[in-house]
Amino acid sequence: MVFDQLAMSILEAHEHLAFSQMSIRMRSVIVHKVALRSLARAPPAGGWSAAKGKVLVHVTQDSAAVSAAINIIGMMIPNFVIVAIGSWMLFRKIQLAFLGPLLAAAVCTLIPILLGKPLSRSERNLLEASERRISTVKHLISELRNIRFGYMQHTIERQAANERRLEIMAATKFRRILSIVIVVAIFLSSVAILAAFGGYSLLPHRRLDYGVLFTSLSTMQIMLTPLLSIIQMLPSLIASAVSWKRLLAFFEQENEDEQAQATTITPQKTEGSSNLPALGGEVDVRMNMIPPAVNYLPLQMKNVTSLWAADVTAVRNASLSVAAGRLAIVAGIAGSGKSNLLMTILGETQLASGTLHVATKVSFCDQSLWFLPEASIRENIIFGKAYDEALYQAVITCCCLDRDFSALQDSDETKLSVIGAPLSGGQRRRVSLARALYQGGDLFVFDDIFNGLDAMTRKTVAANVFGAHGFLPKRRAAGVLCCTTPPSIMSSFANTEFYVMESGRLRAMVKSSFADQTLEHQGTEGSLTAQANNPHDYSGLNGPAARQESAMRETDVAVDAGATTEATKKKSLEAHRMYFKSLGSPLVIATVFIFLFIWVAVERASAFWLSQWASYATIPGIDLNTGYYVGIYAAFSIAGVVAAFISVCFINDIEAVELHLPQSLHNLISVIASALGSLVVIGIGSPFTLIGLPILLPLLFFLQKFYLSTSFQLRSLRVAAQAPMLEMVSALLEGRTTILALRQEQYTARVMSDRIQRGLKIGYLFSAVQIWVTLMLGLLNGCLAIALTTLLIGLGGSKSVAWGGLALVNIIRLGQDNMLLMNWWTSFELEMASMDRIYGYIHLTPQERRQALDMRPPSDWPKRGSIRRDNLSLAHGERQVVKHLSVNIPPKSKVAILGRTGSGCVQVDGLDLAAIEGESVQSRFVGHPQNFIPNAGGTVRQNLDLVGTLPVSRIQEVLTRLAPPHMAAEIMAKLDSQWNECNFSQGWQQTIGICRTLIRQSNIYVLDEPTGGSANRVDSMDEDGHTTAMETIFSVLSDRTIIATMHTLTGIEKFDQIIVLEDGLLVEQGSPAELLALEGSMLKQLVSAD
């Protein structure tokens, strides 16, 4: 028996470990395949945001569900074997009565199978709702500062709450079915025993005695636990099937797209042809990838029309040729289709007509900046290509990065986030350009590479890259296509051709006309915030880099706070306390737990009643009333089901907020109660067995001490280790176009494999520790079973045969409870790891304002709009960025600020902002963030009018003055359309954002580059659009105070004051005329730089 118990425990541990390894491998393969497939697919109709949500759900929930199915199958296979062997043993003992529990089990198993279809639909709806919610929350986190700056937090909060409400509603049917399955599983254990012994009593010449009772009870106890597990695992197995179908659809759609691309290309395609899809069977669409040679054209487009979708045109009838050694510059207003042209060349759109020839090796620099996360600057520039010291130095010198590296603590080994933090906006732009130059190719494609650079840096970079002795002219075998608003110096470069993009149509221009137009519009152009080549570059402290750097710093603080084991345990204890407080009234929770213990007590009492039934059945000459005993046992069963149903309903309500954690808690408490009940019965049935507890309890104590000290660290590491993996998957979506254009899919795949391995390794170690603990518990339970059997048989250590038999039955139950206890304890700990992180984020993340701010301003504040800054100093981390600034801004003034802006010791209409809580400041001022933040779940009207109180005439008035007629008319026509259905370009969204700002009411407006582009997302307005927008702003807000940071200097003379900051100090202040007349002024240098 000792060897039997030892062998069973060891074999079971090996089986669990083997299936755990297969599960981890399966998830690794799925995550890797999803990541690589996301590179090959175009974004869905919902755009990149929807694509991110879909892929992240595939990587997190779908892959976890499918991999969990392997563990479920690994547990179900031996369970079926146990049920089959147990049925045979039961047949030998109670004959045909064994069909009773089997029929009951079949009916109970059939119920979740019949509910499979609604369960699958509910699971699918739940996962789709999760995709939308993840996209919304991810967007909220990434744009948190801009959301607050634009006072959009309440709108986005309502949007996120609505997405969560829809997710909860989608899970309603799933939770109800899950509750039914749990109740059915509980009912099975009672009805099976009732059917077995009730049926046995009805057989002729059969009497229920102790031998039949306890042998049958033990056998059914061994059978029922696997049956209960099978029934409870069926919903999870069905959910896994739903996830598997979703993944297959995701993969098969890619294969269908590839097959469609292969079949739609004409037979004239050569071996090196591209796989761009073509529409229409009669259209001659040839995309021959030609080898690089001076005598050939790296790029040739002839009458090309391309589509984003069947009814959305990207480019119309465009013709363009770029010869080797030539530079083609394409200019145009925001939203004119410049980026669409490049996406067509790179194969991101569908060709409808025309002929397109593209060189085999293309190097690309996107306007949306993207970097490989957790990689150094050097690794991002090299990007999988072999390191060449001479080429690398030439590239960083060309992009003016050598001086920037010397200012960084880790030089070019500085690790970057996906958006390029901690670099400034201008530095990130130039690193992205350096990567494209280092990769090399036969055709260089650049999209808005000068956005975010100050005038002097823009001029230097243009000369270094495109000038007569620049980087690219030295490589005359390469053609260059640059879509941008170029510096005027580029109009003098040789071998340059000029084009203008207008509403998706490409038009060639003669050099003289383009130069005149450039000089006319850009004579005073310059960037005031990027300062990319200036040692005093503060743009990174305003934009997304600051957000990411701040987030990284906050994360570090949170991690450091929980670095030690004791601190981790304390934080975990506080997280548990926070969770239990959130469950509701302590009285209600105590009542629910009492019902759980009542259920266990009733279950044990029913077994005792069976022993009483058997004891009377063994007395000769007694006419046994079988109906009486069956009725009492049925009453016990019903009472147990009712008690269990009440607790399940309570857990079901909590699961409306969180699905997994309450279920784990419920099952954990149930198993603990069951284990305690088994110990009580064992103690009564064989008191001598309790002598072994002083030996077993210390072993259990040291076991749990070792396990908990290990699991406290592993469970947190398990959650944290997956963050880089998920960040990498999300980064692949962000940089999909860049990765494909640079032909670095294999390099990205290797990096992805490394992140997946690191992300899942901790999970495997955690599983191995759980299996080890389960093995130890099994061996300890075997020792207890051997001791009990020895005492009962050898020493007669029992009060009666009935109690002795119950003790033997419960020792088997205790072993199974120990296994379940380990499983559900582990599940509960895994879920609580998320609560630990939530607690750490809430309580350990530093806040921007630590002091209590109780002062509330008057209802009409700010009434005049005067601003006064007295000796203001600001710091970003440990670096002081504004030093002793004193400025007085009269009401209704129009002020442009060069350098970093901020808030601190500032008085508005006599009130100190430092004493006013932030909500009041944000609601009374109107802020215009650099990035437009849409309300994706609302209509166009709700995106324009955040409050929802303005008449349509007011919206139309401002929009007509701000936007071109065709743009204003289309926006007004779609006023009540859903935002996600409109697919507005970034340029149109920029215009809508300015309109939203202008129709809000305040006496003070703070504008962050209203016509400039974000370093990561939006290209700048063209000069005509900038002029129109600024004229509208000054006209609509003529009697308001305006503080603005400007991207260009066009129209700078319209401001009343110019404030110039350098190294945190005020260096210039005055009217534009005064500063421009002042010899050596910084404003004059910027104006004359271009």
N, C-alpha and C positions, 0 to 999 in steps of 0.2 A: 504493500500500500504506500509505503514511503517513496519507493522508486516510481510508482505510478503517479503520485502527486507531483513529485519533482519533475518527471518527464513531461507531464501535461503543462506545467507552468513554463518550463523552458521552451517547449515547442510552440506554445501560444505566444511567447515573447518574440521568438524568431519569426513567426508568421506576421505579427504586427509590425515588426521592424522591416520585413521584406515589402509589405504593402505600403508602409510609410515611405520607403525609398522609391517605389514605383509612383506613388502619389506626387512626391516632390519632383521627380523626373518629368512626369506628365505636365505638371504646372509650368515647369521651366520651358518645356517645348511649346506649350500654348502661348505663354507670355512672349517668347522669342518670335514665334510665328505671327502673332498679332502685331508685334512691333514692326516686323519686316513688311507685313502686308499693308500696314498703315502708310508705309512709304510709297507703295505702288498705287494707292487708290486716290482718286480725287475727292475733295470734301463733299459731303451730302448737301441736299438742298438747304439745310439749316445753316450751312457755313462751317467755318473752322471750329466755332464754339461747340456746335452739335457733334462734330467729329471727335473733339477731345473727350466730351462726356461719354460717347459710345465706346471709344477705345479704352478709356480708363475703367469703365464698367466691365468690359471684356477682360481686362487684365486683373482686376481686383475680384469682382463677384463671380463672373462666369468661370474664369480659370480656377478659382477656389472651389466652386461647386463641382466642376468636372473632376478635379483632383480628389475632392472628398468622396466622390462616387467610387473611386478605387478602394478607399478604405472601407466604405460601406459594403461593397461587393466582397472584400476580404473578410468582413465579419459575417456576412449573410451566408457564404458558402459553407463554413463549418456549422453554422446554425441549422441549416437545412439537414446536414448530416446528423446532427444531434437530435433533431426532431424525428428523423426517420428511425434511428436506433431506439430512441425513447418510445416511439409508437409500437415498435415490435416488442419491447420489454413490457409495455403496458398491456398489450394484447395477451401476452402469456400470463399476466396476473389477473386481469379482469375480463378477459375474453372480449366479446363483441361490444362491451360497454366502452371500450377505448375509442369507438367511433364517435361517441358524444363530444369529448373535447376536441377531436379533430374536426368535426362538423362545425362546432362553435368557432374554432380557429379559422376555418375556411370562410365562414360568413364574415367574421371580423376582418379578415384580410381582404375580402372582396369589397368591403365598404370603401377603403381608401383607393382601391383600383378603380372602382366605379366613379369616384370623385376625381379621377386623374385629369380628365379634360378641363373641367372648371379650374382645377388646381393649376394646370399648365397655363391656361389663359391668365389667371391671376398673377402667376409668377412672371409671365412675360410682360404684363402691364406694369408690374412692380419694377422690373429691371429697366423698362423704358422710362418710367417716372424717375428712377434713380439717375439715369443718364442726364435728364433735364436738370435735376436738382444739383448734381455734381458740376455741370457746366455753369450754372448760376453762381454757386458758392465759390468755385474756382475763379470766376471773373470778379466776384466781390473781393476776394482776398488779394488778387493781383492788382486791383485798382483802388485799394482802400483809401489811400491818401487823396487821390483825385475825387473819389466819391464824397469824402468829407469836405473837400475844398469847394465842390459844387453843390453842397448841401443836398446830396442825393441819398444819404444814408437811410432815410425813412422809406423812400421809394424802393430802394434795393432790398431793404429789410422786408418790406411787404412782399416783394417779388420772391425772395428766398423762402419766406414763410408760406406763401401760396404754393410754391413748388413742393415744399415738405408736406403740406396738407394734401395735395394731390397724390403724393407718394403714399401717404398713410391710407387714403381712400382706395388706392390701387391694391394695397395689401390687405384690405378688410376681408375679402373672400378667402384669401390665403390663410389668415389668422383663424377665421371661423372653421375652415376645414381642418386646420391643424388641431384646434380644440376638440373637434369631433373625433379625430383619430386618437388623441390622447385618452379621451373618455372611453372610447371603444377598447383600447388596449387595456385600460384598467378593468373594464367590465369583463374582458376575456378571462382574466385570471380567476375570477369568481365563478363565472358561468361554466368554464371548462371543468372545474372541480365538481361543481354541482351536477353537471351532465354526466360525469364519469361515475360518481358514487350513487347518484340517483338511478342511473341506468343499471348499474351493477346490482342494486337492491331489487330491481324489478326482474332480474333474471331468476328463473326457477332454481330452487335448491342452492341458492347462493346467499351466504351471510357475511356481513362485513365484520372482519376481525382485525386485530392489531397488525398481523402480518400483511394482510391485503392493504390495510389503510396506510401504514407508514412506507411500505415499499412503493405503493402507487403514488403517495404524496411526494416522496423523494424523486420518483421518476418524472412526475408532472412538474415538479419544481425545476428539474433540469431541463424539461421540454419548454415550459411556459416562458422562462426568461428569454431564450432565443426567439420564441414566437412574438413576445412583446417587443423585442428589439427590431424584428423584421417589420412589424406593423408600424412602429414609430419611425423607422427609417424610410418607409415607402414615400412619404411626402418629400423628404430630402432627395431621394433617388429620382422622383419625378421632376423636382426642381433642377437636378443635375442634367436630366434629359433635355429640359427646356434650354438650359445654358449651352449644352452641346449642340443643339439645333441652331441656336443663335450664332455660335462660333462657325459651324459648318456653312451657314448662310453667308457669313462674313468672308470666309475663305473662298467659297464657290463663286461668290459675286466677283471676286478678284480674278478667278480663273476664267469666268465668262467674259470679263472685260478684256483680258489678255487675248482670248480666242477671237473676240469681236474685233480687236485691233488687228490681229493677224489676218483675219479674213477680209477686212474692209480695204486693206491696201491693195492697189492694183498689181497685176502680175509683173509690172515693170520694175518692181522693187528689187534692189540689188542686195547683196549679202550684208552690206553695212547699213541698210535702210533703217529708219526709225519706225517705231510702232505707234505713231500717232494715229488716232482713229479718223476715218473719213465718213462723211454723211452723204448718202445718195449713191446709187449704183452707176450713174452715167457720168459722174464728175471725174475729171482727170486730176487726181491728187497724188503727186509724187514727192516723196521726202527722202531722196537719196542722200545719204551721209557721205560727203565727198572727202577724200584724203587731203590733208593740208599740203598746199603747193602754191607757189607765187603766181603761177599761171591760172589758178582757179580762184573762185570767189568763196571765201569761208561762209558767207551768208548771201542768199539770193531768194527774195520773195517776189512773186509775180502774181498780181491780182488775187491776193489771198484774203479770203473771208473766213473768220473763225467764230465759233460759238462756245459760250459757257454751257448752255443748255439749248434745247430745241427752239426756244423763243427768246433767248438772251444773247445778243450779238456782242462779241468781244472786239473784233477788228473787221472793218469793211473795206474790201477791195484795195488792200495795201500792197504797194510795190516798193521794194527796198533792196539795194545791193551794197554790200560792204566788201571791198577788195582787201587783200593782204596789204598791211602797211597803211591802211586808211582808217580815219576816225569819222564815224557818223554820229551826230548829235541830234537827238529828238527832244524838242521842247513842247510845252503845252500846259494848259491850265490844269488844276487839280480835277480829276475825274474825266479828263479828256480821252483816256485810254492808253497812256504811255505804258503803264504796267501790263495792261492786257496784251500789248504788242510783244513785250518780252515773254510773257507767259505763253503766247502762241509759238514763239521761236523755241521755247524750252519744252514744248509738247504738253502744256497743261490745259490746252483748250482743244476742241474738236474742229478740224478743218472742214469747211463746207465747200470751198472751191479754191482753185488756184494751185500754184506750184511752189513748193518750199524746199530749198536745199540748205542744209546746215552742216557745218564742219563736224568731224568726229569728236574733237576735243574742245569743249566749251568751258570757260571759267566765268563764274557768275557772282556778283555782289548784289544782294537783295536790299531793298529799302527797309524792310522789316528786319532789324538786327537780331541775329540768333547766334548762340555760342553753345559749344558742347559743355554741359554742366560738370562741375567738379574737375575740369581740366584746366591746365595753365594757359597763359596767353600764348606761349610758344607752341603748345600742343594744338591750340585752336588755329594758329596761323599755318602750321605744317599740315594739320588735318589729315593724317594718314600717309602723307607723302614722305619719301626718304629725306632725311635732313641734309641740307646743303648750306654750309656756313656762309659762303660767299653770297649765295642767292638770298639767304635769310637776312644778312646785314644790309644788302642792297634794298630789300623790300621795306624793312623797318625805317631805314634812312629816308627812302622815298616818301613814306607816309608820315614822316616827322614824329616817329614813335621813340627814337633813341633817347631823347631828353625826357620823355614821359617815363620810360623804364627806370631811369636813374632816380626819379622822384618816388618810385614805389619801393616799399621795404623789401619785397621779394623779387623785384625787377620783373623780368618776363616769366618768372615761375609763379607769379600771382595767380591763384585759382579764381576762375570766373563762374558766375551763375549763368543760367540760360539766357538772361537778358544782359549780361556783361558786367554786373556789379563785381567789384567796387569801382570800376572805371567810370569816368564822366561820359556824357553823351557824345562829345566830339571824339574822345579817345576810342570809344566803342565803334564809332563809325569808321575810324581809320584802321582799327584792328581788322574789321570785316573786309575793308578794301585790301589790306595787306594779305589776308588769306587768299583772296581771288587772284592777286598778282603772283603769289608764291605758287599757286597750283598750276599756273600757266595754261596754255592752250592755243588752238588755232583761231579761236574767236573769244574775245572778252566782252561780256555783257554786264553793264553797270546800270543800276537803278537808283537814281537820286543819291549819288555818293557824296554830294556837297552839303546835304541837309544837316544842320546842326553845327556847322563849322563857321568860325568867325571869318571876317573878310580877309585878314592877312593869312590865316592858315589855308583858307580856300584857294587863294592865289598861289601860295607856295606849293600846295599839293597838286594843283592843276599843272603847274610848270614842271614839277618833279615827275609826274606820271605821263603827261601828254606833250610836254614841250619838246623843242628841237633836240635836246640832249636828254630827254626824259627816259623813264624806264621802258615804256612801250615802244617808242620809235626805234630804240636799239634792237627790238625784236620785230623786224619788218615783215616777218612771215605771218604775223597775227593781225587780224582785223578787229576793230573795236566799235561797239555800239553802246552809246551812253545816253540814257533817257534822264534828263535833268534840266534844271534851269542853270545854265553854265555861267561861270565868271566871265566877265567881258574879255579877259586876257585870252580865252580860248578862241575868240573870233579871229585872232591873229595867227593861230597855229596853221602850219602847212598841212596839206593832205587831209583837210577836214571838209566834211559835207554836212549840210544843215537841213533839218526837217521839222515840221510842226504837226502835232497831233491835234485834231479837232473833231470831237464827237465820234471817236473811233475811226476816223479817216486820216490817212497819212498824206501830207503835202510837202513836196520839196521846196526849198527856198534858196535863193542865190545868197552867196556869202555876204555881199554888201548889205542887202536888206536885213539879214539876220543880225549883222553887226550893229546896224543903226538901231534896230529894235532893242537889242541887248543894252546898248549904251544909253538909250532913252530911258529904259526902265530900271537899269541897275547902276546908274551912275552914283547913286547914294546908298547902294545896298550893302549890308553888313550884318553879321550875326553878333548879338550883344550878350548872349547867354552861354553859348557853348565854350568860347575861349579855348578851343581845342589845343592850340599849340602854345598857349600862354601858361607859364608856371602857376599863375593864379587862376586856375580853371575850377569854377565852382558849379558848373552845370550839373555835375553828377550828384550834388547835394540837394537838388531840387526835384529831379526826375525819378524814374523807376529805379535807377541804381541806388538812390538813397533809400527807397522803400525796401529793396532787397537786402541792402547792407544792414539796415535797421532790423529787418526780420532775422537775419543771420545772427546779429549781435544778441537779440532777444532770445533766440533759440539757445545760443551758447550759455546765456545766463541761466536759462531754465535747466539746461543739462548740468551745468556746474553745481547748481543748487541741489541736484539729486545725485551727485557723483558718488558719494559714499554709501555704503550699505545701510547704515543707520538712517541716513537722511532719506534714502529710497524707501525704507520700511515706514518711516514716519509719514512720508508723502502718500504712500499706498494706503496707510491707515486713514488718513484724512480723506482720501478719495473714496474709500469704502463708506466712511461716515457721510460724506456729501451725497453719495448715491442712495443710501438708505433713507436719508432725510427727504430726498426727492420722491420717494415712493408714495408718500402721503401720510395720513394720520397713523401714529404708532399703534393706536387701538385697533384700527382696521387691519394693519399688518399682523399684529399679534393674533387677531381673530382668525386670519387666513392660515397662519402657521398652526394654530390650535386645530383647525379643521384637517390640516395635513397629518398631525399626530393622531387625531381621531381616526382618520382613514387607516393609518398603520395599525392602530390598536384594534380596530374592527377586523382587519385582515388577520391579525394574530388570533383574535378571539374566535374567528370562524374555523381556524385550524384546530383550536382547542375543542370547539363544539363537535368537530368530526371525531376527535379522540373519545369524547364522551359517548357519541353514537356507537363507536366501535366497542367501547367497554360494555355497554348494555347488550350489544349484539352477541357478545361472547358468553353471556350468562344463559345457561340452558333453561328451557321451559318458559321464557319470557316472550310474549307475543309483541314484537317490536312494531311501534307505530311509525312506519317510514315517512308518511306524509308530515308528521309533526317535526321530525328532525330536518327533513328537506325544507319545510316552511321556515323554520328558525334560521337555517343556513341561508336561505334566499333573503330573509330580512337583513342578516348581516351583510350580504352582498350588496343589497340596495342601499343600505346606510353608507357603506364604503364608497359606492359610486357617487352618491349625493355629496358626501364630504369632499371627494376628489373634484367633482364638478364645480363646486363653489370656489375652490382654490384655483382651478383652471380658468374660470371666468374672470377672477381677479387678475391673474397673470395675463390673460388675453387683453384686458383693458390697458395694462401697462405696456404691453407689446405694441399698442398703437403708437407709442412714442419710440420704442426701441425693441426690435424683434428678437434679438439673440440673447441679450443679457438677462432679461427676466426669465426666459425659458430655462437658461442654465441655472439660475438661482432656484427656481421652483424644483427642478429635478435634483439639485444638490441637497436641498432641505429634505426632500422626500426620501432620498437614499440614506441620509444621516438618520432620519427617524426610523427607517426600516432596519438599519444596522443596529441601532439602539434596541429596537424591539427584539431582534434576534438574540442579542446579548442577554436581554432579560429572560427570555424563554430558555436559553442555554443555561443560565445561572440557576433557574428554578429546576430545570430538568436534571442537571448534574452539577450540584454545588461544588464538587471536588474539582471540576474543570476550572473554576475561578482561581484555583491555586496557581495555575500557570500564568494568570494575568500579570502578577508582579514581574515575571520574566519577559512577557511579551510587550507590556506597556513601555518599558525603557527602550526596547528595540524600536517600537513604533515612534517613540519620542525622537531618538537619534535619526531615524529615517526621515521624519517630517522636517527636522531641523536642517538636515543636509539638503533635502529637496527644496524647502522654501528659500534657503539662502541662495540656492542656485537659480530657482525659478524667478525670484524677485528680479534678478539681473537679466536672465534670458528672455523673460516675457517682454520687458521694456526694450531690450536689444532687438527682439524679433519684430516689434512694430516699427522701431526706428530704422532697422536695416532695410525695410521695404521702401522707405521714403526715397533713397537715391534711385531705386529701380523704377518707381512710379514717375519720378522727376525725369528720368531718361526717356521713358515712353512718351510722356507729354512733350519733351524736348524734340523728339523725332517728328512729331506732328508740326511743331512750330517751324522746324528747319527742313521740312520735307523737300521743298523746292531747291534749297541750297545743296542738300545732300545728293539729290539726283543729278543736279546740274554739274556738280564737281565729280561725279562718278565714284563716290566714296561709300557705296552701300555696304561693301564687304568690311571696310574699316569700322563703319558704324555698327555693323552686326557683331564684330569682335568686342567692341566696347560694350554693347548691349549684353552680350553673353557674360562678360565679367560682372556687370551690375546685377544681372539676374542671379548669378552664382552667389555673390555676396548677399543679395537680398533674401535668398531662400536657405542659405547655409544655417543661419541661426534658427530658423524654423525647424530644420531637420534635427539640429542638436537638441532643441526643446522637446521634440517628439521622442528622441532617443532617451532623454531623461525620464519622460513620462512612462515609457515602456519599461525602463529599468525599475521604477518605483512600483509599477503594476506587478512586475515579476516578484519583487520582494514581498509585496502584500499577498500574492498568491502562495508563496512559500510559507509565510507566517500563518496564513489561514490553513494550509495543509498540516502544519505542526499542531494547530489547535484541533483540527478534525481528528488527527491521529491520537492526540491526548484524550479527547472525549470518547472515542471508540474504545480505547484501552480501559478507561475507567468504567465504562458501562459494561463491557464484556468481562474484563478480568476482575474488577473490584466491586461491580454492582453498584456503582456510585450514582443511583437515581432513586427518587422517592417512589416512583411507580413506572410501570411499563409505558403508560400514556405519556408522562412527562419525558421519559427517556427517548421515546420515539420522536416527540416534538423537538427535543434538543438536537437529535440527529438531522431532522428535516431543516431546522434553522441554521445548523452549521453549514449546510450546503447553501442555504439562502444568504448567509453571512459572507461566504466567499464571493458569490455573485454580486452582493451589495458592495463589497470592497472594490471590485472591478469597476462597477458603475460609479462608485464614489470617486475613484481616481479619474475616470473619464469626465464626469460633470464638474468636479473640482477644477480640473485642468481647463475645461471650456469656460468656466466662470472666471478663472484667473486671466485667461487670454482676453476675454471681454473687458475685464477690469483694468487691463493694461491701457486700454483706450481711455478709461475714466482717469487713470493716473496722469495721462498726457493732458487731458482736459483740465484737470485740477491744476497741473503745473502751469498751463497756459493762463488760466484765470488768475491764479494767486501769485505766481512767481515771475511772470513777465512784467518788466518795468513799465510803468505808466508815464505818459507824457507830462501829466500834471499830477503831482502827488498831494498838493495841498488842497484842502476843502475850499471850494469857491461858492459862497452863498449869495453873493451880491447879484441882484437882478436889475437890469437897467429899466428906465421908464419905457412905457409902451411906444412912445414916439421916437425913441432913440434909435439911430443917430438922426437928429432933426436937421442940423446944419451941414454936417459932413466935413468938419474940420478935423485934421489929424496932426498930432504933435508927438514926436519921438524925442525923448530926453535921455541922453547918455545910454542908448540901447546897446547891449552886448548879447550876442547869441553864440551858442556852441553846438557843434554837431559831433556827438561823442566827446572825445577829448580835444577836438580841434576847434578853436575859436574862429568863427567865420564872419562875425560882425563885431566891430570893436568901437565902443563909445560913439555911437551914431546919434546925432541930434539934428532933427529936421522938422520944419513947421510947414504944413500943407494947408493953405486956406481952403474954405469951402468952394466947391464947383471947379476946383483946379484939375487940370489934365497933366499927369505926371508920368514920365517914362523913366524906368529904373534900369540901369545897366549893372549886372552882377546879381548877387543872391539877395532875395527878399525874405522876410520872416516876420514873426510877431513876438512881442516880448513886452518891454516897458514902453508901451505905446498908449497915448491918450487920444480918445475920439470923443469930441464934444465934451471934453473935460473929465471923462471917465477913463480909468486905467483898465486896459484890456486884461492885465494880469489878475485883476480882482473879479473878473466876470467869467462865469462858467462858459465853457466852449460852445454849448448848444445855442446860447443866446447870441454869441458872436457870429456863428455860422448862419443863423436864421435871419439876423438883421443886416448882414452884409451880403452882397451878391458876388460870389466867386466864379470865375470862369477857368476851369482846369485846362491843362494843355491837351489832355486826351478826352475825347467825347465819351461820355458814359451813357449808354442807352438803357432805357427800361425795356428789356427784351420781351417781357411778357405783356406789355401794354400796346396801345395804339400809337399812331404818329401824333395825334393830338395830345395824348398823355406824355409823350416825350417832349413836346414843345411847351405845354402848360403843365408844370408839375403839380400845381395846386388844383387845377381844374375849374377855375372860376372866371377866366377871361373869356370874353366873347370872341367869336370867330373873326369878326372884323378887325380886332386888335392884332391877332396873329397874322392875318392877311396883310395888314398895313405894314408891319415890320418886315415880314418876309418879302414883300414886293419891293421894298426899298433896299433890301440886302442882297437878294439873289437875282440872277438873270431871269427874264420872263418865263422861259420854258421850264426852268427849275422850280420857280415859285408856283407855276400853274400845276405841275405834276405833284408837288408836295401837298398843295391844297386839295387836289383831287383824291389823294390817298389819306386824307386827314383821319378818317375813321377806320383805316386798314390796320391790321396787325403789323407791328414793326418788323417782325421776323419774315413777313411775307413780301416786304418791299425791296429788300436787297439793295439799299442805297450804297453808293460808293463812299469811300472814306472822305473824299472831297465834299460830297453832299452832306455827309454826317457832320463835317466841320462847320458847314454853313448852318445847319439845323441847330448845332450847339451854340453858335453865336446868337441866333434868333432866340433860343431859349433864355439866354442870359439877358438879352435886351428887354424881353417882355416881363421879366421879374422886376419887382419894385423895391428900391432902396435908395438911399442918398449916397452910398459909397459902393463903388464897383472895383473889384480887384481882378485884373485880367492877366492870365499867364500865357503870353504869346498867342493871342486870339487868332492870328492869321498864320502862325508858324506851325511847323510840323513837329510832332513828337519824335524823339530820337529813335523810337522803335516802331511807330505805326504809320503816321500820316505824313505825306509829303506837304511841303509848304504851298500856300496859295501862290498863284502867279501874280505879277505886279498889278494887273488890272483888277483882279479879285481882291488883292490886299488894299488897293486904293479905295475901291467901292465899300469894302467892309469897314475900313477906318472912318470914311466919310459918314457912313450910316451910324457907326458907334458915336461919333462926335455930335451928330445931329440929334439922335434919339436921346442921348444922355447929356445934352448941352447944359442942363442945370444941375448936373450931378458931379460928384467927385470921382475921378478915375485915376487909378494907379495901375500901370501896365508895364510888363516886360515885353519887349518887342523883338521879333525875329529879324526884321529888316529895318533899315533906316529910311525907307521911302515914306515921306510924309511926316518925318520927325519934327519938322518946323511947326506943325500944328499943335504940339504940346506946349503947355505953359512953362513946365520945368523939366529939366533933365538932371537926374541924380546918378552919378557914376561912382561905383564902389570898386576898390581894388585891395585885395588882401584884407578884407573885412573893414577897411577904413573908407570914409567919405573923402574922395579926392577931387570931385567936381560937382558943383551944383549951380544951376542958373538956367536962363532961357536958352533955347537952341541958338538964337542969334548971337548971344553973348559968348557962348562956348565955341561956336564956329569961328568967331572973330578972334578968339584968344589963341595966340601962337603956341603951338606945342600941346594943345589940349588933346585928351584921349579921344573925345568925340570927333575932332577934326582928323585925327589919324585914322579912325575907323572909316570915316566917310571917304577919305582920299585913298584908302588901301585898295579899293576896287575901281 
